[in-house]
């Protein structure tokens, strides 16, 4: 059977099963190796206010937040994009 992706959309390898994580957007349970993991700094202050405060020389703490997304939520939030057939085959990363 032809495969759409070399990794079948996962990073599992020959491992039988992997633990599941919950999507932070919709709550679906997805395999850990399939979920898209995004780590980014998030400020608790409103961005417009933060910009003004930094201009005045204040340091605004941004904490690092890690989120897991299922594939459909990752595409909807533009974390990953739909790729053409050629791009899918050549890329060596997860998907
Ligand atoms: Zn989701």
PDB file of the backbone (N, CA, C, O) and the ligand in Angstrom, with CONECT records:
HET     ZN  A 101       1
ATOM      1  N   UNK A   1       0.851  -1.194   0.000  1.00  0.00           N
ATOM      2  CA  UNK A   1       0.000   0.000   0.000  1.00  0.00           C
ATOM      3  C   UNK A   1       0.888   1.246   0.000  1.00  0.00           C
ATOM      4  O   UNK A   1       1.801   1.352   0.819  1.00  0.00           O
ATOM      5  N   UNK A   2       0.631   2.188  -0.907  1.00  0.00           N
ATOM      6  CA  UNK A   2       1.481   3.388  -0.928  1.00  0.00           C
ATOM      7  C   UNK A   2       1.256   4.229   0.327  1.00  0.00           C
ATOM      8  O   UNK A   2       0.149   4.322   0.858  1.00  0.00           O
ATOM      9  N   UNK A   3       2.345   4.833   0.775  1.00  0.00           N
ATOM     10  CA  UNK A   3       2.269   5.645   1.983  1.00  0.00           C
ATOM     11  C   UNK A   3       2.257   7.121   1.618  1.00  0.00           C
ATOM     12  O   UNK A   3       2.979   7.553   0.719  1.00  0.00           O
ATOM     13  N   UNK A   4       1.434   7.890   2.320  1.00  0.00           N
ATOM     14  CA  UNK A   4       1.384   9.324   2.076  1.00  0.00           C
ATOM     15  C   UNK A   4       2.656   9.978   2.621  1.00  0.00           C
ATOM     16  O   UNK A   4       3.221  10.873   1.993  1.00  0.00           O
ATOM     17  N   UNK A   5       3.098   9.521   3.799  1.00  0.00           N
ATOM     18  CA  UNK A   5       4.333  10.038   4.408  1.00  0.00           C
ATOM     19  C   UNK A   5       5.231   8.884   4.775  1.00  0.00           C
ATOM     20  O   UNK A   5       4.770   7.784   5.078  1.00  0.00           O
ATOM     21  N   UNK A   6       6.528   9.153   4.744  1.00  0.00           N
ATOM     22  CA  UNK A   6       7.497   8.108   5.084  1.00  0.00           C
ATOM     23  C   UNK A   6       7.303   7.630   6.522  1.00  0.00           C
ATOM     24  O   UNK A   6       7.417   6.441   6.820  1.00  0.00           O
ATOM     25  N   UNK A   7       7.002   8.599   7.419  1.00  0.00           N
ATOM     26  CA  UNK A   7       6.866   8.265   8.837  1.00  0.00           C
ATOM     27  C   UNK A   7       5.424   7.934   9.219  1.00  0.00           C
ATOM     28  O   UNK A   7       5.134   7.724  10.397  1.00  0.00           O
ATOM     29  N   UNK A   8       4.521   7.885   8.248  1.00  0.00           N
ATOM     30  CA  UNK A   8       3.072   7.712   8.467  1.00  0.00           C
ATOM     31  C   UNK A   8       2.528   8.785   9.399  1.00  0.00           C
ATOM     32  O   UNK A   8       1.547   8.556  10.106  1.00  0.00           O
ATOM     33  N   UNK A   9       3.162   9.960   9.404  1.00  0.00           N
ATOM     34  CA  UNK A   9       2.665  11.065  10.220  1.00  0.00           C
ATOM     35  C   UNK A   9       3.013  10.955  11.688  1.00  0.00           C
ATOM     36  O   UNK A   9       2.506  11.718  12.511  1.00  0.00           O
ATOM     37  N   UNK A  10       3.877  10.008  12.022  1.00  0.00           N
ATOM     38  CA  UNK A  10       4.235   9.837  13.420  1.00  0.00           C
ATOM     39  C   UNK A  10       5.743   9.681  13.552  1.00  0.00           C
ATOM     40  O   UNK A  10       6.461   9.549  12.561  1.00  0.00           O
ATOM     41  N   UNK A  11       6.201   9.698  14.779  1.00  0.00           N
ATOM     42  CA  UNK A  11       7.627   9.552  15.059  1.00  0.00           C
ATOM     43  C   UNK A  11       7.837   8.300  15.905  1.00  0.00           C
ATOM     44  O   UNK A  11       8.647   8.282  16.832  1.00  0.00           O
ATOM     45  N   UNK A  12       7.096   7.270  15.568  1.00  0.00           N
ATOM     46  CA  UNK A  12       7.024   6.092  16.427  1.00  0.00           C
ATOM     47  C   UNK A  12       8.102   5.061  16.128  1.00  0.00           C
ATOM     48  O   UNK A  12       8.650   4.454  17.048  1.00  0.00           O
ATOM     49  N   UNK A  13       8.411   4.857  14.851  1.00  0.00           N
ATOM     50  CA  UNK A  13       9.352   3.811  14.482  1.00  0.00           C
ATOM     51  C   UNK A  13       8.728   2.446  14.633  1.00  0.00           C
ATOM     52  O   UNK A  13       7.559   2.251  14.298  1.00  0.00           O
ATOM     53  N   UNK A  14       9.496   1.503  15.133  1.00  0.00           N
ATOM     54  CA  UNK A  14       8.975   0.140  15.267  1.00  0.00           C
ATOM     55  C   UNK A  14       8.340  -0.095  16.630  1.00  0.00           C
ATOM     56  O   UNK A  14       7.923  -1.210  16.942  1.00  0.00           O
ATOM     57  N   UNK A  15       8.267   0.951  17.438  1.00  0.00           N
ATOM     58  CA  UNK A  15       7.629   0.843  18.748  1.00  0.00           C
ATOM     59  C   UNK A  15       6.148   0.544  18.570  1.00  0.00           C
ATOM     60  O   UNK A  15       5.501   1.088  17.675  1.00  0.00           O
ATOM     61  N   UNK A  16       5.627  -0.299  19.404  1.00  0.00           N
ATOM     62  CA  UNK A  16       4.235  -0.720  19.253  1.00  0.00           C
ATOM     63  C   UNK A  16       3.246   0.382  19.560  1.00  0.00           C
ATOM     64  O   UNK A  16       2.422   0.731  18.715  1.00  0.00           O
ATOM     65  N   UNK A  17       3.316   0.935  20.758  1.00  0.00           N
ATOM     66  CA  UNK A  17       2.383   1.973  21.164  1.00  0.00           C
ATOM     67  C   UNK A  17       3.134   3.078  21.872  1.00  0.00           C
ATOM     68  O   UNK A  17       4.243   2.879  22.367  1.00  0.00           O
ATOM     69  N   UNK A  18       2.516   4.245  21.913  1.00  0.00           N
ATOM     70  CA  UNK A  18       3.115   5.318  22.704  1.00  0.00           C
ATOM     71  C   UNK A  18       2.015   5.936  23.554  1.00  0.00           C
ATOM     72  O   UNK A  18       0.832   5.830  23.231  1.00  0.00           O
ATOM     73  N   UNK A  19       2.416   6.580  24.639  1.00  0.00           N
ATOM     74  CA  UNK A  19       1.432   7.155  25.549  1.00  0.00           C
ATOM     75  C   UNK A  19       0.694   8.302  24.863  1.00  0.00           C
ATOM     76  O   UNK A  19       1.157   8.844  23.859  1.00  0.00           O
ATOM     77  N   UNK A  20      -0.434   8.652  25.407  1.00  0.00           N
ATOM     78  CA  UNK A  20      -1.260   9.677  24.779  1.00  0.00           C
ATOM     79  C   UNK A  20      -1.209  10.978  25.554  1.00  0.00           C
ATOM     80  O   UNK A  20      -1.062  10.991  26.777  1.00  0.00           O
ATOM     81  N   UNK A  21      -1.332  12.060  24.824  1.00  0.00           N
ATOM     82  CA  UNK A  21      -1.406  13.381  25.439  1.00  0.00           C
ATOM     83  C   UNK A  21      -2.693  14.045  24.965  1.00  0.00           C
ATOM     84  O   UNK A  21      -3.245  13.691  23.923  1.00  0.00           O
ATOM     85  N   UNK A  22      -3.154  15.005  25.744  1.00  0.00           N
ATOM     86  CA  UNK A  22      -4.396  15.670  25.396  1.00  0.00           C
ATOM     87  C   UNK A  22      -4.107  16.937  24.607  1.00  0.00           C
ATOM     88  O   UNK A  22      -3.225  17.712  24.977  1.00  0.00           O
ATOM     89  N   UNK A  23      -4.840  17.152  23.529  1.00  0.00           N
ATOM     90  CA  UNK A  23      -4.696  18.368  22.728  1.00  0.00           C
ATOM     91  C   UNK A  23      -5.126  19.558  23.580  1.00  0.00           C
ATOM     92  O   UNK A  23      -6.173  19.525  24.227  1.00  0.00           O
ATOM     93  N   UNK A  24      -4.301  20.617  23.574  1.00  0.00           N
ATOM     94  CA  UNK A  24      -4.603  21.779  24.410  1.00  0.00           C
ATOM     95  C   UNK A  24      -5.688  22.670  23.818  1.00  0.00           C
ATOM     96  O   UNK A  24      -6.169  23.580  24.494  1.00  0.00           O
ATOM     97  N   UNK A  25      -6.082  22.429  22.573  1.00  0.00           N
ATOM     98  CA  UNK A  25      -7.113  23.248  21.942  1.00  0.00           C
ATOM     99  C   UNK A  25      -8.476  22.574  21.996  1.00  0.00           C
ATOM    100  O   UNK A  25      -9.461  23.215  22.361  1.00  0.00           O
ATOM    101  N   UNK A  26      -8.556  21.285  21.637  1.00  0.00           N
ATOM    102  CA  UNK A  26      -9.866  20.634  21.557  1.00  0.00           C
ATOM    103  C   UNK A  26     -10.040  19.523  22.583  1.00  0.00           C
ATOM    104  O   UNK A  26     -11.158  19.056  22.800  1.00  0.00           O
ATOM    105  N   UNK A  27      -8.967  19.098  23.210  1.00  0.00           N
ATOM    106  CA  UNK A  27      -9.088  18.078  24.242  1.00  0.00           C
ATOM    107  C   UNK A  27      -9.021  16.656  23.759  1.00  0.00           C
ATOM    108  O   UNK A  27      -9.203  15.727  24.545  1.00  0.00           O
ATOM    109  N   UNK A  28      -8.760  16.463  22.473  1.00  0.00           N
ATOM    110  CA  UNK A  28      -8.666  15.104  21.933  1.00  0.00           C
ATOM    111  C   UNK A  28      -7.411  14.420  22.461  1.00  0.00           C
ATOM    112  O   UNK A  28      -6.396  15.070  22.709  1.00  0.00           O
ATOM    113  N   UNK A  29      -7.490  13.117  22.628  1.00  0.00           N
ATOM    114  CA  UNK A  29      -6.324  12.353  23.064  1.00  0.00           C
ATOM    115  C   UNK A  29      -5.573  11.883  21.837  1.00  0.00           C
ATOM    116  O   UNK A  29      -6.113  11.146  21.013  1.00  0.00           O
ATOM    117  N   UNK A  30      -4.332  12.307  21.717  1.00  0.00           N
ATOM    118  CA  UNK A  30      -3.521  11.937  20.557  1.00  0.00           C
ATOM    119  C   UNK A  30      -2.227  11.273  21.021  1.00  0.00           C
ATOM    120  O   UNK A  30      -1.729  11.585  22.103  1.00  0.00           O
ATOM    121  N   UNK A  31      -1.674  10.359  20.214  1.00  0.00           N
ATOM    122  CA  UNK A  31      -0.406   9.738  20.584  1.00  0.00           C
ATOM    123  C   UNK A  31       0.688  10.795  20.734  1.00  0.00           C
ATOM    124  O   UNK A  31       0.751  11.750  19.959  1.00  0.00           O
ATOM    125  N   UNK A  32       1.533  10.617  21.723  1.00  0.00           N
ATOM    126  CA  UNK A  32       2.585  11.591  22.035  1.00  0.00           C
ATOM    127  C   UNK A  32       3.491  11.854  20.833  1.00  0.00           C
ATOM    128  O   UNK A  32       3.916  12.988  20.611  1.00  0.00           O
ATOM    129  N   UNK A  33       3.786  10.813  20.059  1.00  0.00           N
ATOM    130  CA  UNK A  33       4.694  10.993  18.924  1.00  0.00           C
ATOM    131  C   UNK A  33       4.006  11.613  17.711  1.00  0.00           C
ATOM    132  O   UNK A  33       4.673  12.001  16.752  1.00  0.00           O
ATOM    133  N   UNK A  34       2.691  11.706  17.745  1.00  0.00           N
ATOM    134  CA  UNK A  34       1.968  12.314  16.625  1.00  0.00           C
ATOM    135  C   UNK A  34       1.628  13.780  16.912  1.00  0.00           C
ATOM    136  O   UNK A  34       1.548  14.602  15.999  1.00  0.00           O
ATOM    137  N   UNK A  35       1.434  14.085  18.174  1.00  0.00           N
ATOM    138  CA  UNK A  35       1.038  15.442  18.571  1.00  0.00           C
ATOM    139  C   UNK A  35       2.123  16.456  18.225  1.00  0.00           C
ATOM    140  O   UNK A  35       3.311  16.135  18.249  1.00  0.00           O
ATOM    141  N   UNK A  36       1.710  17.677  17.903  1.00  0.00           N
ATOM    142  CA  UNK A  36       2.648  18.760  17.612  1.00  0.00           C
ATOM    143  C   UNK A  36       2.909  19.504  18.915  1.00  0.00           C
ATOM    144  O   UNK A  36       1.984  20.002  19.557  1.00  0.00           O
ATOM    145  N   UNK A  37       4.175  19.572  19.293  1.00  0.00           N
ATOM    146  CA  UNK A  37       4.550  20.207  20.555  1.00  0.00           C
ATOM    147  C   UNK A  37       5.120  21.586  20.253  1.00  0.00           C
ATOM    148  O   UNK A  37       6.076  21.722  19.489  1.00  0.00           O
ATOM    149  N   UNK A  38       4.526  22.603  20.856  1.00  0.00           N
ATOM    150  CA  UNK A  38       4.959  23.978  20.611  1.00  0.00           C
ATOM    151  C   UNK A  38       5.377  24.604  21.934  1.00  0.00           C
ATOM    152  O   UNK A  38       4.616  24.588  22.901  1.00  0.00           O
ATOM    153  N   UNK A  39       6.573  25.149  21.975  1.00  0.00           N
ATOM    154  CA  UNK A  39       7.063  25.841  23.163  1.00  0.00           C
ATOM    155  C   UNK A  39       7.312  27.285  22.801  1.00  0.00           C
ATOM    156  O   UNK A  39       8.094  27.581  21.897  1.00  0.00           O
ATOM    157  N   UNK A  40       6.644  28.197  23.513  1.00  0.00           N
ATOM    158  CA  UNK A  40       6.866  29.613  23.219  1.00  0.00           C
ATOM    159  C   UNK A  40       6.679  30.463  24.472  1.00  0.00           C
ATOM    160  O   UNK A  40       5.936  30.083  25.376  1.00  0.00           O
ATOM    161  N   UNK A  41       7.355  31.619  24.527  1.00  0.00           N
ATOM    162  CA  UNK A  41       7.190  32.490  25.672  1.00  0.00           C
ATOM    163  C   UNK A  41       5.865  33.245  25.597  1.00  0.00           C
ATOM    164  O   UNK A  41       5.497  33.774  24.548  1.00  0.00           O
ATOM    165  N   UNK A  42       5.155  33.286  26.724  1.00  0.00           N
ATOM    166  CA  UNK A  42       3.866  33.962  26.767  1.00  0.00           C
ATOM    167  C   UNK A  42       3.890  35.008  27.872  1.00  0.00           C
ATOM    168  O   UNK A  42       4.250  34.719  29.013  1.00  0.00           O
ATOM    169  N   UNK A  43       3.503  36.217  27.517  1.00  0.00           N
ATOM    170  CA  UNK A  43       3.451  37.298  28.492  1.00  0.00           C
ATOM    171  C   UNK A  43       2.068  37.340  29.120  1.00  0.00           C
ATOM    172  O   UNK A  43       1.065  37.129  28.437  1.00  0.00           O
ATOM    173  N   UNK A  44       2.011  37.616  30.433  1.00  0.00           N
ATOM    174  CA  UNK A  44       0.705  37.683  31.090  1.00  0.00           C
ATOM    175  C   UNK A  44       0.103  39.080  30.955  1.00  0.00           C
ATOM    176  O   UNK A  44      -1.078  39.285  31.234  1.00  0.00           O
ATOM    177  N   UNK A  45       0.933  40.047  30.522  1.00  0.00           N
ATOM    178  CA  UNK A  45       0.469  41.429  30.373  1.00  0.00           C
ATOM    179  C   UNK A  45      -0.084  41.606  28.949  1.00  0.00           C
ATOM    180  O   UNK A  45       0.413  41.008  27.995  1.00  0.00           O
ATOM    181  N   UNK A  46      -1.112  42.435  28.836  1.00  0.00           N
ATOM    182  CA  UNK A  46      -1.700  42.772  27.548  1.00  0.00           C
ATOM    183  C   UNK A  46      -0.621  43.321  26.601  1.00  0.00           C
ATOM    184  O   UNK A  46       0.139  44.201  27.006  1.00  0.00           O
ATOM    185  N   UNK A  47      -0.528  42.825  25.341  1.00  0.00           N
ATOM    186  CA  UNK A  47       0.585  43.201  24.459  1.00  0.00           C
ATOM    187  C   UNK A  47       0.766  44.692  24.255  1.00  0.00           C
ATOM    188  O   UNK A  47       1.897  45.174  24.177  1.00  0.00           O
ATOM    189  N   UNK A  48      -0.337  45.432  24.167  1.00  0.00           N
ATOM    190  CA  UNK A  48      -0.219  46.881  23.952  1.00  0.00           C
ATOM    191  C   UNK A  48       0.385  47.565  25.181  1.00  0.00           C
ATOM    192  O   UNK A  48       1.232  48.450  25.065  1.00  0.00           O
ATOM    193  N   UNK A  49      -0.068  47.136  26.350  1.00  0.00           N
ATOM    194  CA  UNK A  49       0.469  47.672  27.603  1.00  0.00           C
ATOM    195  C   UNK A  49       1.931  47.259  27.771  1.00  0.00           C
ATOM    196  O   UNK A  49       2.761  48.044  28.230  1.00  0.00           O
ATOM    197  N   UNK A  50       2.230  46.028  27.397  1.00  0.00           N
ATOM    198  CA  UNK A  50       3.601  45.515  27.518  1.00  0.00           C
ATOM    199  C   UNK A  50       4.561  46.326  26.663  1.00  0.00           C
ATOM    200  O   UNK A  50       5.686  46.610  27.074  1.00  0.00           O
ATOM    201  N   UNK A  51       4.109  46.695  25.470  1.00  0.00           N
ATOM    202  CA  UNK A  51       4.952  47.482  24.566  1.00  0.00           C
ATOM    203  C   UNK A  51       5.282  48.848  25.185  1.00  0.00           C
ATOM    204  O   UNK A  51       6.415  49.323  25.108  1.00  0.00           O
ATOM    205  N   UNK A  52       4.273  49.461  25.795  1.00  0.00           N
ATOM    206  CA  UNK A  52       4.487  50.767  26.419  1.00  0.00           C
ATOM    207  C   UNK A  52       5.422  50.674  27.617  1.00  0.00           C
ATOM    208  O   UNK A  52       6.288  51.525  27.819  1.00  0.00           O
ATOM    209  N   UNK A  53       5.227  49.622  28.406  1.00  0.00           N
ATOM    210  CA  UNK A  53       6.052  49.453  29.607  1.00  0.00           C
ATOM    211  C   UNK A  53       7.510  49.180  29.250  1.00  0.00           C
ATOM    212  O   UNK A  53       8.421  49.695  29.899  1.00  0.00           O
ATOM    213  N   UNK A  54       7.731  48.361  28.207  1.00  0.00           N
ATOM    214  CA  UNK A  54       9.120  48.075  27.810  1.00  0.00           C
ATOM    215  C   UNK A  54       9.787  49.334  27.252  1.00  0.00           C
ATOM    216  O   UNK A  54      10.994  49.533  27.389  1.00  0.00           O
ATOM    217  N   UNK A  55       8.969  50.174  26.622  1.00  0.00           N
ATOM    218  CA  UNK A  55       9.508  51.436  26.101  1.00  0.00           C
ATOM    219  C   UNK A  55      10.011  52.312  27.243  1.00  0.00           C
ATOM    220  O   UNK A  55      10.989  53.047  27.108  1.00  0.00           O
ATOM    221  N   UNK A  56       9.303  52.210  28.384  1.00  0.00           N
ATOM    222  CA  UNK A  56       9.719  52.987  29.553  1.00  0.00           C
ATOM    223  C   UNK A  56      10.828  52.302  30.340  1.00  0.00           C
ATOM    224  O   UNK A  56      11.296  52.837  31.346  1.00  0.00           O
ATOM    225  N   UNK A  57      11.246  51.142  29.900  1.00  0.00           N
ATOM    226  CA  UNK A  57      12.390  50.488  30.532  1.00  0.00           C
ATOM    227  C   UNK A  57      12.040  49.416  31.541  1.00  0.00           C
ATOM    228  O   UNK A  57      12.913  48.957  32.278  1.00  0.00           O
ATOM    229  N   UNK A  58      10.775  49.004  31.593  1.00  0.00           N
ATOM    230  CA  UNK A  58      10.390  47.958  32.536  1.00  0.00           C
ATOM    231  C   UNK A  58      10.684  46.589  31.932  1.00  0.00           C
ATOM    232  O   UNK A  58      10.615  46.413  30.716  1.00  0.00           O
ATOM    233  N   UNK A  59      11.011  45.628  32.783  1.00  0.00           N
ATOM    234  CA  UNK A  59      11.217  44.264  32.324  1.00  0.00           C
ATOM    235  C   UNK A  59       9.936  43.483  32.554  1.00  0.00           C
ATOM    236  O   UNK A  59       9.435  43.412  33.677  1.00  0.00           O
ATOM    237  N   UNK A  60       9.416  42.906  31.505  1.00  0.00           N
ATOM    238  CA  UNK A  60       8.191  42.129  31.629  1.00  0.00           C
ATOM    239  C   UNK A  60       8.520  40.651  31.507  1.00  0.00           C
ATOM    240  O   UNK A  60       9.079  40.193  30.511  1.00  0.00           O
ATOM    241  N   UNK A  61       8.158  39.925  32.549  1.00  0.00           N
ATOM    242  CA  UNK A  61       8.454  38.505  32.595  1.00  0.00           C
ATOM    243  C   UNK A  61       7.556  37.744  31.631  1.00  0.00           C
ATOM    244  O   UNK A  61       6.338  37.924  31.627  1.00  0.00           O
ATOM    245  N   UNK A  62       8.166  36.894  30.816  1.00  0.00           N
ATOM    246  CA  UNK A  62       7.398  36.046  29.916  1.00  0.00           C
ATOM    247  C   UNK A  62       7.713  34.605  30.280  1.00  0.00           C
ATOM    248  O   UNK A  62       8.869  34.181  30.279  1.00  0.00           O
ATOM    249  N   UNK A  63       6.682  33.880  30.585  1.00  0.00           N
ATOM    250  CA  UNK A  63       6.954  32.498  30.965  1.00  0.00           C
ATOM    251  C   UNK A  63       6.852  31.579  29.755  1.00  0.00           C
ATOM    252  O   UNK A  63       6.135  31.859  28.793  1.00  0.00           O
ATOM    253  N   UNK A  64       7.585  30.479  29.829  1.00  0.00           N
ATOM    254  CA  UNK A  64       7.655  29.528  28.724  1.00  0.00           C
ATOM    255  C   UNK A  64       6.502  28.541  28.871  1.00  0.00           C
ATOM    256  O   UNK A  64       6.370  27.873  29.896  1.00  0.00           O
ATOM    257  N   UNK A  65       5.678  28.458  27.845  1.00  0.00           N
ATOM    258  CA  UNK A  65       4.522  27.565  27.879  1.00  0.00           C
ATOM    259  C   UNK A  65       4.676  26.519  26.774  1.00  0.00           C
ATOM    260  O   UNK A  65       4.934  26.852  25.617  1.00  0.00           O
ATOM    261  N   UNK A  66       4.515  25.265  27.149  1.00  0.00           N
ATOM    262  CA  UNK A  66       4.578  24.182  26.172  1.00  0.00           C
ATOM    263  C   UNK A  66       3.181  23.622  25.959  1.00  0.00           C
ATOM    264  O   UNK A  66       2.485  23.286  26.916  1.00  0.00           O
ATOM    265  N   UNK A  67       2.776  23.525  24.699  1.00  0.00           N
ATOM    266  CA  UNK A  67       1.446  23.022  24.394  1.00  0.00           C
ATOM    267  C   UNK A  67       1.516  21.896  23.381  1.00  0.00           C
ATOM    268  O   UNK A  67       2.381  21.870  22.506  1.00  0.00           O
ATOM    269  N   UNK A  68       0.586  20.972  23.521  1.00  0.00           N
ATOM    270  CA  UNK A  68       0.468  19.863  22.571  1.00  0.00           C
ATOM    271  C   UNK A  68      -0.788  20.079  21.748  1.00  0.00           C
ATOM    272  O   UNK A  68      -1.841  20.428  22.282  1.00  0.00           O
ATOM    273  N   UNK A  69      -0.671  19.869  20.450  1.00  0.00           N
ATOM    274  CA  UNK A  69      -1.833  20.021  19.583  1.00  0.00           C
ATOM    275  C   UNK A  69      -2.036  18.766  18.755  1.00  0.00           C
ATOM    276  O   UNK A  69      -1.073  18.118  18.346  1.00  0.00           O
ATOM    277  N   UNK A  70      -3.308  18.424  18.509  1.00  0.00           N
ATOM    278  CA  UNK A  70      -3.594  17.366  17.551  1.00  0.00           C
ATOM    279  C   UNK A  70      -3.367  17.946  16.149  1.00  0.00           C
ATOM    280  O   UNK A  70      -3.207  19.159  16.008  1.00  0.00           O
ATOM    281  N   UNK A  71      -3.352  17.114  15.132  1.00  0.00           N
ATOM    282  CA  UNK A  71      -2.990  17.572  13.798  1.00  0.00           C
ATOM    283  C   UNK A  71      -3.976  18.608  13.275  1.00  0.00           C
ATOM    284  O   UNK A  71      -3.570  19.631  12.722  1.00  0.00           O
ATOM    285  N   UNK A  72      -5.287  18.346  13.449  1.00  0.00           N
ATOM    286  CA  UNK A  72      -6.268  19.276  12.889  1.00  0.00           C
ATOM    287  C   UNK A  72      -6.197  20.641  13.568  1.00  0.00           C
ATOM    288  O   UNK A  72      -6.379  21.664  12.907  1.00  0.00           O
ATOM    289  N   UNK A  73      -5.933  20.677  14.886  1.00  0.00           N
ATOM    290  CA  UNK A  73      -5.808  21.959  15.581  1.00  0.00           C
ATOM    291  C   UNK A  73      -4.513  22.658  15.195  1.00  0.00           C
ATOM    292  O   UNK A  73      -4.489  23.883  15.081  1.00  0.00           O
ATOM    293  N   UNK A  74      -3.427  21.900  14.989  1.00  0.00           N
ATOM    294  CA  UNK A  74      -2.142  22.492  14.594  1.00  0.00           C
ATOM    295  C   UNK A  74      -2.253  23.145  13.218  1.00  0.00           C
ATOM    296  O   UNK A  74      -1.666  24.200  12.976  1.00  0.00           O
ATOM    297  N   UNK A  75      -3.003  22.520  12.325  1.00  0.00           N
ATOM    298  CA  UNK A  75      -3.191  23.099  10.995  1.00  0.00           C
ATOM    299  C   UNK A  75      -4.100  24.321  11.087  1.00  0.00           C
ATOM    300  O   UNK A  75      -3.849  25.334  10.435  1.00  0.00           O
ATOM    301  N   UNK A  76      -5.156  24.227  11.896  1.00  0.00           N
ATOM    302  CA  UNK A  76      -6.091  25.337  12.042  1.00  0.00           C
ATOM    303  C   UNK A  76      -5.411  26.559  12.641  1.00  0.00           C
ATOM    304  O   UNK A  76      -5.701  27.689  12.247  1.00  0.00           O
ATOM    305  N   UNK A  77      -4.505  26.336  13.594  1.00  0.00           N
ATOM    306  CA  UNK A  77      -3.794  27.450  14.233  1.00  0.00           C
ATOM    307  C   UNK A  77      -2.513  27.814  13.499  1.00  0.00           C
ATOM    308  O   UNK A  77      -1.727  28.629  13.982  1.00  0.00           O
ATOM    309  N   UNK A  78      -2.304  27.221  12.351  1.00  0.00           N
ATOM    310  CA  UNK A  78      -1.146  27.503  11.481  1.00  0.00           C
ATOM    311  C   UNK A  78       0.197  27.235  12.155  1.00  0.00           C
ATOM    312  O   UNK A  78       1.176  27.936  11.900  1.00  0.00           O
ATOM    313  N   UNK A  79       0.237  26.224  13.011  1.00  0.00           N
ATOM    314  CA  UNK A  79       1.514  25.783  13.575  1.00  0.00           C
ATOM    315  C   UNK A  79       2.267  25.001  12.509  1.00  0.00           C
ATOM    316  O   UNK A  79       3.469  25.194  12.322  1.00  0.00           O
ATOM    317  N   UNK A  80       1.565  24.126  11.817  1.00  0.00           N
ATOM    318  CA  UNK A  80       2.112  23.401  10.672  1.00  0.00           C
ATOM    319  C   UNK A  80       1.213  23.679   9.481  1.00  0.00           C
ATOM    320  O   UNK A  80       0.054  24.063   9.640  1.00  0.00           O
ATOM    321  N   UNK A  81       1.751  23.485   8.293  1.00  0.00           N
ATOM    322  CA  UNK A  81       0.961  23.739   7.100  1.00  0.00           C
ATOM    323  C   UNK A  81       0.802  22.474   6.274  1.00  0.00           C
ATOM    324  O   UNK A  81       1.602  21.544   6.374  1.00  0.00           O
ATOM    325  N   UNK A  82      -0.231  22.455   5.467  1.00  0.00           N
ATOM    326  CA  UNK A  82      -0.432  21.348   4.542  1.00  0.00           C
ATOM    327  C   UNK A  82       0.651  21.454   3.482  1.00  0.00           C
ATOM    328  O   UNK A  82       0.882  22.530   2.929  1.00  0.00           O
ATOM    329  N   UNK A  83       1.315  20.338   3.196  1.00  0.00           N
ATOM    330  CA  UNK A  83       2.418  20.386   2.237  1.00  0.00           C
ATOM    331  C   UNK A  83       2.092  19.573   0.997  1.00  0.00           C
ATOM    332  O   UNK A  83       1.304  18.628   1.030  1.00  0.00           O
ATOM    333  N   UNK A  84       2.722  19.972  -0.093  1.00  0.00           N
ATOM    334  CA  UNK A  84       2.490  19.270  -1.354  1.00  0.00           C
ATOM    335  C   UNK A  84       3.164  17.901  -1.310  1.00  0.00           C
ATOM    336  O   UNK A  84       3.970  17.615  -0.425  1.00  0.00           O
ATOM    337  N   UNK A  85       2.822  17.078  -2.270  1.00  0.00           N
ATOM    338  CA  UNK A  85       3.298  15.705  -2.301  1.00  0.00           C
ATOM    339  C   UNK A  85       4.829  15.628  -2.277  1.00  0.00           C
ATOM    340  O   UNK A  85       5.410  14.843  -1.527  1.00  0.00           O
ATOM    341  N   UNK A  86       5.465  16.449  -3.103  1.00  0.00           N
ATOM    342  CA  UNK A  86       6.926  16.441  -3.171  1.00  0.00           C
ATOM    343  C   UNK A  86       7.573  16.865  -1.865  1.00  0.00           C
ATOM    344  O   UNK A  86       8.560  16.272  -1.430  1.00  0.00           O
ATOM    345  N   UNK A  87       7.015  17.887  -1.245  1.00  0.00           N
ATOM    346  CA  UNK A  87       7.555  18.382   0.028  1.00  0.00           C
ATOM    347  C   UNK A  87       7.444  17.326   1.120  1.00  0.00           C
ATOM    348  O   UNK A  87       8.344  17.174   1.946  1.00  0.00           O
ATOM    349  N   UNK A  88       6.349  16.610   1.116  1.00  0.00           N
ATOM    350  CA  UNK A  88       6.145  15.578   2.129  1.00  0.00           C
ATOM    351  C   UNK A  88       7.194  14.489   2.028  1.00  0.00           C
ATOM    352  O   UNK A  88       7.677  13.980   3.040  1.00  0.00           O
ATOM    353  N   UNK A  89       7.542  14.135   0.800  1.00  0.00           N
ATOM    354  CA  UNK A  89       8.481  13.034   0.595  1.00  0.00           C
ATOM    355  C   UNK A  89       9.912  13.425   0.923  1.00  0.00           C
ATOM    356  O   UNK A  89      10.687  12.602   1.410  1.00  0.00           O
ATOM    357  N   UNK A  90      10.269  14.682   0.658  1.00  0.00           N
ATOM    358  CA  UNK A  90      11.669  15.063   0.817  1.00  0.00           C
ATOM    359  C   UNK A  90      12.025  15.400   2.256  1.00  0.00           C
ATOM    360  O   UNK A  90      13.152  15.151   2.683  1.00  0.00           O
ATOM    361  N   UNK A  91      11.097  15.955   3.004  1.00  0.00           N
ATOM    362  CA  UNK A  91      11.415  16.426   4.348  1.00  0.00           C
ATOM    363  C   UNK A  91      11.829  15.269   5.246  1.00  0.00           C
ATOM    364  O   UNK A  91      11.236  14.191   5.214  1.00  0.00           O
ATOM    365  N   UNK A  92      12.851  15.513   6.040  1.00  0.00           N
ATOM    366  CA  UNK A  92      13.366  14.464   6.905  1.00  0.00           C
ATOM    367  C   UNK A  92      12.794  14.568   8.320  1.00  0.00           C
ATOM    368  O   UNK A  92      12.981  13.664   9.133  1.00  0.00           O
ATOM    369  N   UNK A  93      12.098  15.670   8.613  1.00  0.00           N
ATOM    370  CA  UNK A  93      11.589  15.858   9.966  1.00  0.00           C
ATOM    371  C   UNK A  93      10.338  15.020  10.209  1.00  0.00           C
ATOM    372  O   UNK A  93      10.005  14.129   9.427  1.00  0.00           O
ATOM    373  N   UNK A  94       9.667  15.319  11.288  1.00  0.00           N
ATOM    374  CA  UNK A  94       8.529  14.502  11.726  1.00  0.00           C
ATOM    375  C   UNK A  94       7.438  14.366  10.661  1.00  0.00           C
ATOM    376  O   UNK A  94       6.966  13.261  10.390  1.00  0.00           O
ATOM    377  N   UNK A  95       7.044  15.476  10.065  1.00  0.00           N
ATOM    378  CA  UNK A  95       6.019  15.352   9.021  1.00  0.00           C
ATOM    379  C   UNK A  95       6.136  16.394   7.952  1.00  0.00           C
ATOM    380  O   UNK A  95       5.339  16.408   7.014  1.00  0.00           O
TER     381      UNK A  95
HETATM  382 ZN    ZN A 101      -7.083  19.413  18.836  1.00  0.00          ZN
END
